[in-house]
Amino acid sequence: MKRIITLTSFLIRDLSRSLAAIVPLASTLAFGLIAFEYGMEQAQFFVVAGVGMGTICLITVLLLASRANRASSYLLIARLRRRSELLAALMLSGLVITAALALFITAGNLVAGRLTLDFPSALWILPTWLPVWILAATLALALSGLVGRGGSHLVGYALLAGLLSASERKAFLIRHGMEWLSQTIGAILWPVSTLLERASVGSHGRDYLLAWTLTWAYAVLLYALAAALFKDKDLLWSE
């Protein structure tokens, strides 16, 4: 754990000293200005900010992974007992940065009067957003060139794009006799959508707990996939 924390500190400092650090910061500022332009209630904040900051977490981990995927980092990787330690540090770095940025826009909009939160119910934000952000971080690892083998990360991008595109066109799929595909996509996305939806209305019953558990399960599976791909990857002679 001590090595992971040390790696996390190194990765955050490395990103902060590069121009790439502008990307998550600028994305957060743009999201904060656009999403909160007309104000936001707590129910909307759970969903909109949860998804928005989850996306920024994904982008941040992709940036961190791309910086780790350099020849100058290979000596560091070679000294690790397990390569999975680097993956855990990348996730933790992305979560720390995302949490700091989320706190920044939340505090800023609360002060500006564009966000309304009711305590203590607002504290459900923490257990709701955490699995969503960790899922985004593990997805970023699986999509990164750092762990990609034989173009597997490109296949991942294609699958993700297809999944999101089909999710937005469910009515089209049903009209063209592909209701089974629409139901399959709905089942895949059910955990995250249900988790945020139930939290937004203050319902934390069986559906919330099931969605929370399945979201964590998705994250574990994606992390296991990334770790398996990265475990014995030839970094010097990659495909």
Backbone as CSV, one residue per row, in Angstrom:
resi,resn,N_x,N_y,N_z,CA_x,CA_y,CA_z,C_x,C_y,C_z
1,MET,0.829,-1.203,0.000,0.000,0.000,0.000,0.868,1.259,0.000
2,LYS,2.007,1.189,0.715,2.895,2.342,0.777,3.455,2.677,-0.602
3,ARG,3.774,1.633,-1.387,4.290,1.862,-2.740,3.219,2.487,-3.634
4,ILE,1.978,2.059,-3.459,0.881,2.599,-4.266,0.679,4.083,-3.956
5,ILE,0.740,4.431,-2.670,0.585,5.836,-2.277,1.734,6.672,-2.828
6,THR,2.961,6.122,-2.777,4.120,6.837,-3.325,3.976,7.028,-4.826
7,LEU,3.542,5.976,-5.514,3.310,6.070,-6.957,2.219,7.089,-7.274
8,THR,1.173,7.100,-6.465,0.073,8.051,-6.669,0.577,9.479,-6.579
9,SER,1.368,9.747,-5.548,1.936,11.081,-5.387,2.803,11.463,-6.578
10,PHE,3.602,10.514,-7.052,4.469,10.762,-8.208,3.653,11.053,-9.463
11,LEU,2.606,10.259,-9.686,1.784,10.426,-10.891,1.059,11.768,-10.894
12,ILE,0.545,12.173,-9.744,-0.156,13.457,-9.651,0.807,14.610,-9.908
13,ARG,2.001,14.536,-9.314,2.998,15.593,-9.545,3.426,15.622,-11.006
14,ASP,3.602,14.451,-11.588,4.030,14.382,-12.989,2.993,15.017,-13.911
15,LEU,1.711,14.735,-13.655,0.658,15.318,-14.484,0.552,16.823,-14.262
16,SER,0.677,17.253,-13.003,0.534,18.680,-12.692,1.621,19.528,-13.336
17,ARG,2.749,18.924,-13.656,3.864,19.662,-14.257,3.818,19.650,-15.780
18,SER,2.785,19.080,-16.346,2.676,18.986,-17.801,1.488,19.807,-18.305
19,LEU,1.499,20.087,-19.595,0.388,20.814,-20.203,-0.901,19.998,-20.177
20,ALA,-0.761,18.672,-20.091,-1.943,17.802,-20.061,-2.830,18.076,-18.861
21,ALA,-2.260,18.688,-17.801,-3.047,18.987,-16.604,-4.162,19.984,-16.898
22,ILE,-4.029,20.722,-17.990,-5.052,21.703,-18.350,-6.361,21.016,-18.729
23,VAL,-6.258,19.799,-19.275,-7.446,19.122,-19.807,-8.495,18.844,-18.735
24,PRO,-8.182,18.129,-17.630,-9.228,17.910,-16.613,-9.700,19.200,-15.960
25,LEU,-8.779,20.148,-15.760,-9.172,21.416,-15.139,-10.114,22.204,-16.038
26,ALA,-9.758,22.317,-17.317,-10.603,23.049,-18.266,-11.944,22.339,-18.449
27,SER,-11.924,21.017,-18.484,-13.169,20.252,-18.642,-14.095,20.484,-17.452
28,THR,-13.520,20.521,-16.253,-14.318,20.748,-15.053,-14.908,22.146,-15.032
29,LEU,-14.104,23.134,-15.394,-14.602,24.516,-15.424,-15.724,24.668,-16.444
30,ALA,-15.525,24.066,-17.625,-16.561,24.147,-18.660,-17.838,23.446,-18.198
31,PHE,-17.684,22.275,-17.593,-18.845,21.549,-17.091,-19.563,22.346,-16.004
32,GLY,-18.789,22.931,-15.083,-19.380,23.705,-14.003,-20.145,24.919,-14.499
33,LEU,-19.608,25.596,-15.504,-20.261,26.796,-16.026,-21.516,26.457,-16.821
34,ILE,-21.443,25.393,-17.622,-22.578,25.036,-18.490,-23.688,24.342,-17.691
35,ALA,-23.330,23.328,-16.899,-24.338,22.531,-16.195,-25.069,23.334,-15.119
36,PHE,-24.377,24.292,-14.506,-24.976,25.039,-13.406,-25.435,26.436,-13.823
37,GLU,-25.500,26.670,-15.116,-25.841,28.016,-15.594,-27.167,28.507,-15.047
38,TYR,-28.170,27.624,-15.000,-29.499,28.021,-14.533,-29.807,27.464,-13.142
39,GLY,-28.772,27.044,-12.438,-28.974,26.504,-11.104,-29.294,25.018,-11.152
40,MET,-29.165,24.351,-10.019,-29.384,22.913,-9.975,-29.864,22.498,-8.585
41,GLU,-30.882,21.647,-8.557,-31.374,21.084,-7.306,-30.596,19.810,-6.978
42,GLN,-30.765,19.341,-5.775,-30.004,18.179,-5.317,-30.266,16.939,-6.158
43,ALA,-31.538,16.678,-6.506,-31.868,15.490,-7.287,-31.151,15.489,-8.628
44,GLN,-31.133,16.637,-9.287,-30.445,16.753,-10.566,-28.928,16.666,-10.379
45,PHE,-28.445,17.195,-9.280,-27.013,17.195,-8.998,-26.476,15.775,-8.881
46,PHE,-27.235,14.881,-8.243,-26.822,13.485,-8.110,-26.510,12.877,-9.474
47,VAL,-27.396,13.093,-10.440,-27.263,12.447,-11.742,-26.298,13.200,-12.649
48,VAL,-26.557,14.491,-12.862,-25.777,15.265,-13.828,-24.311,15.378,-13.407
49,ALA,-24.088,15.795,-12.166,-22.711,15.954,-11.700,-22.026,14.599,-11.532
50,GLY,-22.780,13.581,-11.146,-22.191,12.248,-11.008,-21.657,11.736,-12.329
51,VAL,-22.460,11.860,-13.385,-22.030,11.413,-14.711,-20.934,12.326,-15.261
52,GLY,-21.109,13.638,-15.084,-20.134,14.591,-15.598,-18.758,14.399,-14.986
53,MET,-18.695,14.286,-13.669,-17.404,14.102,-13.008,-16.865,12.696,-13.241
54,GLY,-17.745,11.720,-13.444,-17.282,10.383,-13.811,-16.575,10.399,-15.156
55,THR,-17.116,11.186,-16.095,-16.477,11.329,-17.403,-15.116,12.001,-17.275
56,ILE,-15.036,13.013,-16.413,-13.752,13.695,-16.189,-12.761,12.745,-15.523
57,CYS,-13.246,11.863,-14.647,-12.377,10.859,-14.041,-11.809,9.928,-15.104
58,LEU,-12.657,9.514,-16.043,-12.200,8.657,-17.131,-11.120,9.354,-17.955
59,ILE,-11.350,10.613,-18.292,-10.374,11.375,-19.081,-9.057,11.526,-18.314
60,THR,-9.157,11.796,-17.024,-7.963,11.999,-16.205,-7.119,10.735,-16.129
61,VAL,-7.763,9.589,-15.915,-7.009,8.329,-15.836,-6.400,7.990,-17.191
62,LEU,-7.098,8.288,-18.276,-6.521,8.073,-19.606,-5.265,8.921,-19.796
63,LEU,-5.302,10.169,-19.335,-4.131,11.045,-19.428,-2.976,10.505,-18.585
64,LEU,-3.288,10.082,-17.370,-2.259,9.526,-16.492,-1.651,8.265,-17.091
65,ALA,-2.497,7.407,-17.661,-2.010,6.161,-18.248,-1.148,6.432,-19.471
66,SER,-1.521,7.438,-20.251,-0.722,7.760,-21.441,0.654,8.274,-21.045
67,ARG,0.741,9.013,-19.933,2.039,9.493,-19.466,2.861,8.352,-18.876
68,ALA,2.199,7.368,-18.280,2.912,6.198,-17.764,3.383,5.288,-18.891
69,ASN,2.731,5.395,-20.044,3.073,4.543,-21.187,4.179,5.187,-22.028
70,ARG,5.262,5.556,-21.362,6.421,6.141,-22.028,7.661,5.335,-21.659
71,ALA,8.648,5.363,-22.552,9.868,4.593,-22.300,10.534,5.003,-20.999
72,SER,10.412,6.273,-20.623,11.034,6.759,-19.395,10.401,6.134,-18.147
73,SER,9.196,5.566,-18.292,8.508,4.960,-17.150,8.802,3.469,-17.017
74,TYR,9.406,2.870,-18.043,9.579,1.416,-18.035,10.525,0.950,-16.926
75,LEU,11.539,1.752,-16.600,12.444,1.376,-15.519,11.707,1.352,-14.188
76,LEU,10.802,2.315,-13.995,9.994,2.345,-12.777,9.096,1.118,-12.698
77,ILE,8.467,0.773,-13.824,7.573,-0.391,-13.860,8.342,-1.668,-13.559
78,ALA,9.582,-1.750,-14.081,10.392,-2.952,-13.878,10.752,-3.171,-12.411
79,ARG,10.764,-2.104,-11.632,11.150,-2.209,-10.227,9.975,-2.574,-9.319
80,LEU,8.768,-2.561,-9.862,7.592,-2.898,-9.060,7.507,-4.402,-8.823
81,ARG,7.041,-4.789,-7.658,6.846,-6.217,-7.382,5.743,-6.783,-8.264
82,ARG,4.703,-5.998,-8.438,3.584,-6.394,-9.296,3.166,-5.186,-10.136
83,ARG,2.938,-5.400,-11.394,2.521,-4.298,-12.265,1.156,-3.750,-11.874
84,SER,0.361,-4.581,-11.220,-0.974,-4.125,-10.809,-0.885,-2.946,-9.835
85,GLU,0.274,-2.798,-9.176,0.450,-1.658,-8.273,0.370,-0.344,-9.042
86,LEU,0.911,-0.331,-10.249,0.837,0.879,-11.075,-0.599,1.156,-11.477
87,LEU,-1.338,0.121,-11.822,-2.735,0.306,-12.205,-3.547,0.849,-11.032
88,ALA,-3.296,0.318,-9.834,-4.000,0.817,-8.647,-3.641,2.279,-8.384
89,ALA,-2.363,2.636,-8.587,-1.935,4.022,-8.380,-2.564,4.945,-9.411
90,LEU,-2.707,4.481,-10.635,-3.355,5.288,-11.671,-4.809,5.558,-11.306
91,MET,-5.493,4.519,-10.825,-6.880,4.693,-10.403,-6.983,5.679,-9.244
92,LEU,-6.137,5.478,-8.233,-6.184,6.336,-7.053,-5.858,7.781,-7.413
93,SER,-4.902,7.982,-8.300,-4.547,9.337,-8.750,-5.737,10.008,-9.419
94,GLY,-6.393,9.266,-10.317,-7.556,9.811,-11.003,-8.680,10.153,-10.044
95,LEU,-8.889,9.301,-9.031,-9.947,9.551,-8.052,-9.639,10.767,-7.199
96,VAL,-8.380,10.914,-6.789,-7.991,12.067,-5.969,-8.192,13.366,-6.747
97,ILE,-7.746,13.378,-7.994,-7.884,14.582,-8.823,-9.359,14.892,-9.062
98,THR,-10.139,13.860,-9.376,-11.566,14.058,-9.629,-12.281,14.571,-8.390
99,ALA,-11.957,14.005,-7.234,-12.580,14.450,-5.972,-12.257,15.913,-5.689
100,ALA,-11.005,16.303,-5.931,-10.610,17.700,-5.693,-11.358,18.639,-6.633
101,LEU,-11.484,18.252,-7.897,-12.198,19.080,-8.869,-13.696,19.137,-8.559
102,ALA,-14.264,17.998,-8.132,-15.690,17.968,-7.778,-15.964,18.853,-6.570
103,LEU,-15.075,18.812,-5.588,-15.217,19.669,-4.411,-15.129,21.138,-4.802
104,PHE,-14.257,21.425,-5.752,-14.076,22.802,-6.216,-15.341,23.362,-6.859
105,ILE,-15.931,22.607,-7.808,-17.124,23.134,-8.481,-18.343,23.101,-7.564
106,THR,-18.409,22.125,-6.652,-19.528,22.073,-5.710,-19.498,23.272,-4.774
107,ALA,-18.330,23.526,-4.186,-18.197,24.665,-3.278,-18.434,25.979,-4.003
108,GLY,-17.888,26.088,-5.220,-18.059,27.322,-5.986,-19.508,27.614,-6.297
109,ASN,-20.259,26.586,-6.695,-21.666,26.798,-7.047,-22.551,26.953,-5.815
110,LEU,-22.164,26.364,-4.695,-22.900,26.601,-3.455,-22.755,28.054,-3.021
111,VAL,-21.532,28.567,-3.092,-21.284,29.956,-2.721,-22.012,30.906,-3.658
112,ALA,-22.035,30.548,-4.964,-22.686,31.402,-5.955,-24.208,31.288,-5.920
113,GLY,-24.731,30.367,-5.110,-26.179,30.208,-5.005,-26.806,29.471,-6.168
114,ARG,-25.994,28.746,-6.951,-26.527,28.007,-8.107,-26.718,26.525,-7.821
115,LEU,-26.512,26.134,-6.588,-26.685,24.735,-6.188,-27.335,24.695,-4.819
116,THR,-28.332,23.823,-4.677,-29.032,23.652,-3.408,-28.873,22.219,-2.928
117,LEU,-28.321,22.034,-1.742,-28.155,20.709,-1.156,-28.862,20.665,0.193
118,ASP,-29.501,19.536,0.460,-30.194,19.327,1.731,-29.452,18.279,2.546
119,PHE,-28.984,18.674,3.703,-28.270,17.745,4.570,-29.223,17.218,5.642
120,PRO,-29.090,15.940,6.058,-27.989,15.016,5.753,-28.186,14.156,4.509
121,SER,-29.316,14.294,3.802,-29.571,13.433,2.642,-28.515,13.611,1.553
122,ALA,-27.895,14.791,1.485,-26.875,15.050,0.472,-25.631,14.193,0.681
123,LEU,-25.460,13.642,1.886,-24.284,12.818,2.167,-24.314,11.501,1.389
124,TRP,-25.488,11.138,0.842,-25.572,9.941,0.001,-24.797,10.113,-1.306
125,ILE,-24.366,11.340,-1.591,-23.540,11.584,-2.772,-22.266,10.745,-2.707
126,LEU,-21.667,10.650,-1.542,-20.383,9.959,-1.406,-20.472,8.473,-1.764
127,PRO,-21.374,7.681,-1.137,-21.440,6.263,-1.517,-22.018,6.033,-2.907
128,THR,-22.706,7.023,-3.458,-23.282,6.868,-4.800,-22.249,7.154,-5.877
129,TRP,-21.527,8.236,-5.734,-20.562,8.611,-6.756,-19.313,7.742,-6.761
130,LEU,-18.888,7.253,-5.595,-17.628,6.510,-5.515,-17.591,5.307,-6.458
131,PRO,-18.584,4.398,-6.441,-18.517,3.268,-7.376,-18.602,3.701,-8.838
132,VAL,-19.333,4.796,-9.111,-19.428,5.293,-10.488,-18.070,5.796,-10.964
133,TRP,-17.377,6.536,-10.111,-16.048,7.047,-10.472,-15.034,5.915,-10.601
134,ILE,-15.104,4.937,-9.710,-14.172,3.812,-9.791,-14.436,2.998,-11.055
135,LEU,-15.707,2.859,-11.425,-16.036,2.191,-12.683,-15.445,2.959,-13.860
136,ALA,-15.553,4.295,-13.829,-14.974,5.113,-14.893,-13.464,4.965,-14.942
137,ALA,-12.823,4.899,-13.769,-11.364,4.756,-13.712,-10.915,3.401,-14.260
138,THR,-11.613,2.336,-13.902,-11.237,1.011,-14.400,-11.519,0.889,-15.897
139,LEU,-12.583,1.537,-16.355,-12.872,1.553,-17.785,-11.752,2.259,-18.540
140,ALA,-11.257,3.365,-17.967,-10.158,4.095,-18.593,-8.913,3.223,-18.692
141,LEU,-8.637,2.432,-17.655,-7.479,1.534,-17.697,-7.614,0.539,-18.846
142,ALA,-8.804,-0.050,-18.966,-9.026,-1.036,-20.024,-8.943,-0.413,-21.414
143,LEU,-9.264,0.887,-21.514,-9.239,1.575,-22.807,-7.871,2.197,-23.122
144,SER,-6.969,2.182,-22.175,-5.687,2.858,-22.369,-4.722,2.036,-23.210
145,GLY,-3.830,2.727,-23.910,-2.800,2.054,-24.675,-1.776,1.370,-23.789
146,LEU,-1.727,1.755,-22.504,-0.778,1.160,-21.573,-1.011,-0.332,-21.424
147,VAL,-2.253,-0.745,-21.325,-2.560,-2.170,-21.137,-3.047,-2.821,-22.432
148,GLY,-3.309,-2.004,-23.449,-3.833,-2.543,-24.697,-2.861,-3.505,-25.369
149,ARG,-3.395,-4.580,-25.901,-2.574,-5.577,-26.600,-3.253,-5.946,-27.900
150,GLY,-2.515,-5.798,-28.995,-3.087,-6.141,-30.296,-4.274,-5.280,-30.662
151,GLY,-4.283,-4.041,-30.203,-5.394,-3.147,-30.530,-6.637,-3.394,-29.704
152,SER,-6.498,-4.085,-28.563,-7.674,-4.389,-27.736,-8.347,-3.117,-27.235
153,HIS,-7.554,-2.074,-26.960,-8.148,-0.832,-26.470,-8.980,-0.149,-27.550
154,LEU,-8.590,-0.328,-28.817,-9.374,0.240,-29.916,-10.713,-0.483,-30.044
155,VAL,-10.686,-1.796,-29.838,-11.932,-2.565,-29.844,-12.824,-2.089,-28.699
156,GLY,-12.205,-1.795,-27.559,-12.965,-1.292,-26.412,-13.647,0.026,-26.717
157,TYR,-12.934,0.924,-27.382,-13.532,2.206,-27.767,-14.717,1.986,-28.697
158,ALA,-14.566,1.074,-29.651,-15.647,0.803,-30.608,-16.873,0.238,-29.892
159,LEU,-16.653,-0.687,-28.956,-17.764,-1.269,-28.211,-18.461,-0.227,-27.346
160,LEU,-17.676,0.629,-26.695,-18.258,1.672,-25.847,-19.066,2.660,-26.674
161,ALA,-18.507,3.069,-27.806,-19.228,4.002,-28.674,-20.530,3.387,-29.184
162,GLY,-20.469,2.110,-29.567,-21.664,1.430,-30.039,-22.716,1.295,-28.952
163,LEU,-22.267,1.001,-27.728,-23.195,0.850,-26.608,-23.902,2.162,-26.295
164,LEU,-23.146,3.247,-26.236,-23.741,4.549,-25.917,-24.639,5.046,-27.044
165,SER,-24.217,4.807,-28.278,-25.015,5.228,-29.423,-26.342,4.477,-29.470
166,ALA,-26.269,3.169,-29.262,-27.494,2.364,-29.284,-28.410,2.727,-28.125
167,SER,-27.812,3.104,-26.979,-28.624,3.493,-25.828,-29.448,4.742,-26.126
168,GLU,-28.869,5.644,-26.928,-29.573,6.881,-27.279,-30.634,6.654,-28.351
169,ARG,-30.607,5.489,-29.006,-31.540,5.243,-30.118,-32.398,4.011,-29.862
170,LYS,-32.861,3.872,-28.627,-33.677,2.717,-28.279,-34.977,2.695,-29.069
171,ALA,-35.599,3.857,-29.246,-36.859,3.915,-30.001,-36.640,3.444,-31.432
172,PHE,-35.529,3.831,-32.024,-35.212,3.403,-33.390,-35.047,1.893,-33.456
173,LEU,-34.369,1.317,-32.474,-34.150,-0.128,-32.458,-35.469,-0.875,-32.327
174,ILE,-36.361,-0.369,-31.471,-37.654,-1.034,-31.268,-38.493,-0.962,-32.536
175,ARG,-38.479,0.205,-33.205,-39.255,0.359,-34.444,-38.774,-0.583,-35.530
176,HIS,-37.521,-0.945,-35.510,-36.958,-1.810,-36.546,-36.798,-3.257,-36.079
177,GLY,-37.610,-3.631,-35.109,-37.674,-5.031,-34.704,-36.483,-5.532,-33.918
178,MET,-35.737,-4.644,-33.296,-34.561,-5.060,-32.506,-34.776,-4.739,-31.027
179,GLU,-35.962,-5.088,-30.553,-36.281,-4.831,-29.159,-35.363,-5.611,-28.232
180,TRP,-34.940,-6.801,-28.680,-34.028,-7.616,-27.868,-32.705,-6.894,-27.617
181,LEU,-32.232,-6.180,-28.642,-30.980,-5.438,-28.498,-31.166,-4.273,-27.532
182,SER,-32.318,-3.603,-27.636,-32.612,-2.497,-26.739,-32.680,-2.973,-25.291
183,GLN,-33.298,-4.137,-25.071,-33.405,-4.683,-23.721,-32.044,-5.114,-23.189
184,THR,-31.215,-5.664,-24.062,-29.870,-6.086,-23.655,-29.040,-4.882,-23.216
185,ILE,-29.096,-3.809,-24.004,-28.357,-2.590,-23.669,-28.875,-1.991,-22.371
186,GLY,-30.197,-1.990,-22.208,-30.789,-1.482,-20.976,-30.328,-2.273,-19.762
187,ALA,-30.204,-3.608,-19.931,-29.758,-4.450,-18.824,-28.301,-4.172,-18.473
188,ILE,-27.476,-3.923,-19.492,-26.054,-3.643,-19.257,-25.882,-2.325,-18.499
189,LEU,-26.655,-1.318,-18.893,-26.527,0.010,-18.287,-27.380,0.175,-17.029
190,TRP,-28.181,-0.823,-16.700,-29.107,-0.715,-15.567,-28.438,-0.359,-14.256
191,PRO,-27.318,-0.993,-13.877,-26.744,-0.691,-12.552,-26.417,0.782,-12.347
192,VAL,-25.711,1.405,-13.281,-25.308,2.795,-13.105,-26.510,3.718,-13.166
193,SER,-27.382,3.511,-14.147,-28.544,4.399,-14.289,-29.480,4.275,-13.085
194,THR,-29.683,3.074,-12.599,-30.560,2.866,-11.447,-29.941,3.430,-10.170
195,LEU,-28.637,3.238,-10.020,-27.941,3.758,-8.841,-28.127,5.263,-8.718
196,LEU,-27.891,5.994,-9.807,-28.020,7.448,-9.790,-29.474,7.884,-9.672
197,GLU,-30.358,7.167,-10.357,-31.785,7.527,-10.332,-32.373,7.349,-8.939
198,ARG,-32.089,6.216,-8.299,-32.631,5.971,-6.956,-32.055,6.952,-5.942
199,ALA,-30.771,7.244,-6.066,-30.161,8.198,-5.137,-30.755,9.586,-5.303
200,SER,-31.080,9.954,-6.538,-31.604,11.299,-6.791,-32.967,11.526,-6.143
201,VAL,-33.743,10.462,-6.005,-35.071,10.599,-5.384,-35.059,10.180,-3.921
202,GLY,-33.886,9.883,-3.394,-33.776,9.524,-1.979,-34.254,8.131,-1.642
203,SER,-34.251,7.237,-2.652,-34.670,5.860,-2.418,-33.430,4.971,-2.331
204,HIS,-33.210,4.378,-1.164,-32.000,3.573,-0.960,-32.356,2.155,-0.519
205,GLY,-33.347,1.603,-1.194,-33.811,0.261,-0.873,-33.069,-0.822,-1.623
206,ARG,-33.810,-1.894,-1.935,-33.192,-3.069,-2.539,-32.608,-2.773,-3.920
207,ASP,-33.334,-2.018,-4.761,-32.828,-1.699,-6.093,-31.524,-0.899,-6.020
208,TYR,-31.465,0.044,-5.090,-30.249,0.846,-4.934,-29.071,-0.035,-4.533
209,LEU,-29.284,-0.909,-3.556,-28.205,-1.774,-3.090,-27.758,-2.749,-4.172
210,LEU,-28.717,-3.277,-4.935,-28.360,-4.195,-6.019,-27.567,-3.467,-7.100
211,ALA,-28.021,-2.270,-7.474,-27.309,-1.492,-8.485,-25.917,-1.104,-7.995
212,TRP,-25.813,-0.750,-6.702,-24.524,-0.392,-6.099,-23.556,-1.570,-6.158
213,THR,-24.057,-2.751,-5.835,-23.223,-3.958,-5.846,-22.780,-4.314,-7.264
214,LEU,-23.697,-4.228,-8.222,-23.361,-4.568,-9.605,-22.377,-3.565,-10.212
215,THR,-22.492,-2.294,-9.835,-21.543,-1.292,-10.323,-20.136,-1.611,-9.837
216,TRP,-20.012,-2.000,-8.562,-18.719,-2.431,-8.036,-18.226,-3.682,-8.768
217,ALA,-19.144,-4.609,-9.072,-18.759,-5.832,-9.781,-18.220,-5.508,-11.168
218,TYR,-18.859,-4.576,-11.873,-18.354,-4.131,-13.176,-16.929,-3.595,-13.038
219,ALA,-16.716,-2.769,-12.017,-15.396,-2.169,-11.809,-14.339,-3.237,-11.541
220,VAL,-14.680,-4.222,-10.716,-13.737,-5.300,-10.397,-13.383,-6.095,-11.652
221,LEU,-14.387,-6.384,-12.469,-14.141,-7.145,-13.701,-13.251,-6.370,-14.674
222,LEU,-13.491,-5.074,-14.814,-12.673,-4.258,-15.709,-11.244,-4.136,-15.199
223,TYR,-11.094,-4.002,-13.876,-9.742,-3.932,-13.310,-9.007,-5.259,-13.514
224,ALA,-9.709,-6.358,-13.305,-9.100,-7.677,-13.509,-8.681,-7.856,-14.966
225,LEU,-9.503,-7.368,-15.895,-9.162,-7.452,-17.315,-7.910,-6.633,-17.616
226,ALA,-7.867,-5.400,-17.102,-6.704,-4.536,-17.334,-5.446,-5.150,-16.726
227,ALA,-5.564,-5.700,-15.517,-4.402,-6.304,-14.854,-3.908,-7.525,-15.614
228,ALA,-4.835,-8.326,-16.137,-4.441,-9.520,-16.894,-3.725,-9.138,-18.191
229,LEU,-4.206,-8.099,-18.871,-3.575,-7.660,-20.115,-2.193,-7.058,-19.859
230,PHE,-2.051,-6.392,-18.717,-0.812,-5.669,-18.425,0.238,-6.542,-17.737
231,LYS,-0.192,-7.653,-17.162,0.682,-8.461,-16.311,1.977,-8.869,-16.998
232,ASP,1.888,-9.413,-18.185,3.094,-9.887,-18.870,3.248,-9.251,-20.252
233,LYS,2.723,-8.042,-20.399,2.852,-7.335,-21.685,4.301,-6.931,-21.926
234,ASP,4.764,-7.137,-23.140,6.107,-6.724,-23.519,6.066,-5.238,-23.851
235,LEU,6.597,-4.405,-22.953,6.518,-2.958,-23.128,7.478,-2.454,-24.201
236,LEU,8.627,-3.128,-24.335,9.624,-2.660,-25.310,9.269,-3.058,-26.731
237,TRP,8.623,-4.229,-26.874,8.277,-4.694,-28.221,6.782,-4.946,-28.288
238,SER,6.027,-3.896,-28.014,4.572,-4.006,-28.049,4.090,-4.178,-29.476
239,GLU,2.867,-4.741,-29.591,2.335,-5.019,-30.934,2.138,-3.724,-31.713
